[in-house]
């Protein structure tokens, strides 16, 4: 009987089917790989079907029946979520699931106060967090796989997605203590264009950083790149080049313990905006509305959890009095 297959087992199966890998699904939904494997094996045993073809090079590929089972599981999970939303809306209580997306670059900084704080405040909310780049988050939102996304205002299709900006994050330069520009108060893009750059190479973010130069008809000399902020910061701290970022961690050290120096970029440049993205074709339930209210209360130009003040300074720089 189908009632011997739990909703959680269906969730594990769907996550694996969409990821094509148990390991990736495990990272996405924060569940151990053995638990996911056991759930899939249980469903296959109950239904007496093979859900996946396991190929070494391509990972897990759904069988024809596996594809149909996945669609049915997604429908059942959607209906179950609707029951929680219906009950919460009727009673006025904050309970039920929240499918939340968050951009990886600033997720570590805002997690404790905003995300964990929300979970701690509303004990009856089941929060599933997806941390990824802008491309994955926007695609998931458009497919209604996420309820709310905390992200940047990059490549937003305003016909499909509502975006509410909450705080402005201007770009700044990051260099090592040994970098020739490290004692400057500010730097120009013209100066930077002549030096090796380390690019944060994430979808849409990479084009944003390059566009700062392109707007001035300049081309940066990209010497190294990485999709991970901490790797970029480590390369900068080891004096492999400079980088441009928008997030402002309070810690001015790379993970390998070397000091980083933040510098202002002279002139006016398009900032990124951190804000809330929701799908236009989806109604916001009580849980989503409560989370959005928390974000509005905790995110502003005056304060962003985990980030340094916008008017940062590096204490080793002795500014001269203006005559």
N, C-alpha and C positions, 0 to 999 in steps of 0.2 A: 504493500500500500504506500502511496506517495507521502502520507503523513510520517513515514519513517525517515524521510529526508528533511532535515531541518533547514530553516531559512539561512542560517549561518553557513551550512555546507554549500548551499546554492551560491551564496556570496563568494565563497572561496573558489568555487568552480568558475563563476563568471569572471572573476578577477584574473584567473589563470588563462581562461580562453581569450580575454582581451589583451593580455600581456604576451601570450605565447611562450611563457616560461614560469615555472613554479617559483624560481628564485626571484624574478622581477615582481611577481605577484606578492611574494612574501614581504619584499621591501615596501611595496605600494600600500598594502593593507596592515602591515605591522603584525603579521602572524607567522609563526615558524613554518618552514618548508615541510617538515614531517606532518604537521597538522593539516596543511593544505593537501598533501598527497593522500592522507588518510580520508579526507572528505571526498576527494575525487574517486578514490577506490570504492568508497561506500556507495556513492551514487551509481557507479558502474555496476556494482554488485546488485543493488536494489532494482535497477532498471533492466539488468541483463543485456547491456549494450557496451560497446567501446566508444568512449567519448573523444579520445585523442589518438592520433598516430604520432609516435615518438620518433623523430628524426634527429640524428646527432648534429647535423649541420644547421637545420632550420628550427630546432626546438620542437615544441608541441604544436601540432596542426589538428584542428577539429575535423572529425569525420563528418559525413553528411548528417547522421543522426545526432552527432554532437552539436552541430550548428543549430539544429531544431530545438534540442534540449536547452541550449544556452538562451535562445529567444524566449522560450517558455519560462525559464528561471528568471530572466530579467523582468518579464511581465509580472510574475508572482511577487518578486521583490518590490516592484513598483507599487503593486496593490497593497502590500503589507505596509510600506511607508505611508501610503495614503490613509490607512487606518489610523496610524499614530497622529498624522496631521489633522485628520477629522476630529479625533478625540480631543487633541490639544486646543484646536480652534473653538470647539464647543465649550470646553471647560475653562478656557482662558489660561490654562497651565502651560508651562514651558517644558515639554517632554516630547520624546521621539527622536528620530535620526536627523543628523546634520551632515551632509556631504560637503566638506570644506576643501577648497584648493588654496594653496599659498605658494608664492614665488620663492624659490629656494634661496635667493641671494639675501633676503631679509627675514626669512622664517626663523632662524636661530635667535634673532634679536627680539622679535615680538611674541615668540611662542609663550613664554612664561606668563606675561601679564594679560595678554589678550585671549589666546587659545586655551591654555591650561586654566586661566582664571575663569573663563566661561564654563568649562567643564566642571570646575570645582563649585561654581555658583549654582549650576543647574544639574543636579545629580541624576535626573531622569532623562537627560539628553545623551544619546549615543552618537559620538562625534567620530567620523572617519575622515582622516586628513590625507590629502594628496599633495605632496611637495614636488614641484616640477618646474620646468621652464615655461615661458609664455605660450609657446606653440601648443604644448600638450594641454595646458590649463584652459586655453580658449577653445580648443577643439572639444575637450571634455564638457565644457560649459555649454557649447552649442548643441551637443548631443544629450543634454540634460542629465549627464552623469555626475554633475556637481551642482549644488544649490547656490553657493556663494564662493567667490574667489577674491582673495586679497592679492593684488598684483599691481603692476604698472600700467600706465595709459599708452601702451605700445601696441600698434596694429589692431586697435579695437574696431570691429565692424559695428557701427552704431545702429545699423538696421536690425541687427540680431542681439546685440548686447547693450545693456544699460551699464554705464560706468559713472560712479560717484567719487570724484577726487576728494581726498581727505588731507593730504599733506604734500608739500612740494619738496623735492630732493634735487637741488642743483648739482651739476657735475663738479668734481674736484680732481686734482692730480695727487697721485700717491707715488712717492719716491723713497729710496733708502737714505740712510744718514750719509752714505758716501757719495750720493749722486751729486753732480755739479750744480744742480738747481736747488739742493736741499736747504740752503740758507736764504733763499728768496722768500719774500712775502707773498708774491703772486708771480704767475708765469703766463706767457701768451701762447696761443696755439701755434703761432709762427715759430717760436722757440722750440716747441715740442716736436713739430713736424720734422726737424732735423735730427732727432734723437730716436733710438730704438724704443718701440712701444710694445707692451705686453697687453694683448687684447682679451677681455672677457668674452669668449666666443659662444654666447648663447643666442638662440633664435630671437631676432628682432633687437635684442640688446646690442649685439655686435654692430648692426647697421646704425643704431642710434649713436654709438661712440664714433664711428667713422663719419657720420653725417655732420658732427660738430666741426670737423676739418673741411668736409666737402662744402659746407655753407660758405667757407672763406676761400674756396678754390685751392685747398691744400690737400695733400695726401700724406697720411702718417706712415712711418716706416715700421710696419708690424714685424717684429723679430720673433716673438713667441706668442702663443695663445693657449687658453684652457677654458673649459666649460665650468670650472669650479673656482669660486671666489677665493677660497683659501689657498689654492695652488697659485693663482695669480698673485696674491699678496706675498706668498713665499718667494716667488721669482723676483718680485720687486724688491723685497727685503734683502735679497742676495745680489742686488745691483745688476740684474740682467736687463733692466730697462725701467721705464715709468709705466704707469697705467692710469686710466681715468675710470672713476667709479662714482656712484651716487649714494650708496649706503655708507653710513658713518659709524662703524663699530666703536664703542667706547675704548676698546683695547687697541693701542697703537703698536702692537707687536704681531709678527707673523707666528704661525704655529711652531716654527723652529727657533723662536725666541729672539729674533732680530727686530730692531726698531724700525718703524715706518713713519714717514713724515708726510702730512697732508698739506697741500698748497692750494690756494685759491687760483682759479682761472680768470685772468683779466678779461673784462668785457662782458657783454650780455649773451648768454647761451641758453638754449631751450632746456629747461629742467625736466626730469621725470616727475610724474605725480603718482604717489601711492594711493590706492583707493579700492573700492568695492565693485566687482563686476558680477552682474546677474543676467540670466537669459531673459529676453523680452517675452518669450512665449511660455514662460513658467510663472505660476503664481507663487508668491513668497508666503510660506507657512509661518506659524507663530515662532518656531524655533529660529528660522532664518532671520525674521524681523528682530528677534531678541539679540542675535549675534551682531547684526548690523548696528543696532543701537549701542552695543558695547564698543564696537570699533569707532563709531562717531565720538564716543566719550573719551577714548584712549588715544586717538590718533589726530594730530593737528600739526600745524606749522610750529607751534610752540613746544610740542612734546611728542616724541615718537619713542615708545618703549625700547630700551636696549641700545639706542643710538645717541651719539654725542650731539651736543648743541650745534645748531646750524652755523653759528658764529664761532667756530672752533679756532683754537690757536695751538701752536706747538711751543711749549715753554722754553725750549732751547733757543728760540729766535727772539732776539732783543730788538723790539721795534723802536725806531727813532722818532722822537717828537717832531711833529710837522711844524716847520717854522712859518 
